[in-house]
Amino acid sequence: MKTLLAAVLALGLTAAAGAADETKLGGGVTIKDATPIPLIVKSPNDYVGKTVRIDGIATAVCAEMGCWMAVADSAETDAPTIRLKVEHEGAIVFPMSAKGRHVSAEGTFEAIGGADEHAREASSEHAKQDPKASTAYQIKATGAIIK
């Protein structure tokens, strides 16, 4: 009986520790199924204006304000990548510690317009870190979970 109790207690502590390793940002993630990043990158106009969820690996984070984060399909160097940008600075702050970790995020996929100075600045900063990064599209993030 003591062995069973110890096993149940250990399992409970392990589950609690796993949940503690997650960081919820903004509204978190409510969409059940993720849209594969390669599909979005291949046909971005098909997704403009739609609310999407993506899952992947954080490859870059805004070093100044945490206002954007790049999420790639995998840890491979040439993996398709999408940038998450917050609605306004401070709404969500992506931590530098997210880099290299698994991310689920959601928001509205959008084309970056000429009047969106913050988005153009973020895309420029991201492009310095990743020359293949899109400067034309991003997800206006409403929430994320970092694992």
Buried (B, 14 or more C-beta within 10 A) or exposed (E): EEEEEEEEEEEEEEEEEEEEEEBEBBEBBEBEEBBBBEBBBEEBEEBEEEBBBBBBBBBBBBEEEBBBBBBBBBEEEEBBBBBBBBBEEEEBBBBEEBBEBBBBBBBBBBBBEEEBEBBBBBBEBBBEEBEEBBBEBBBBBBBBBBE
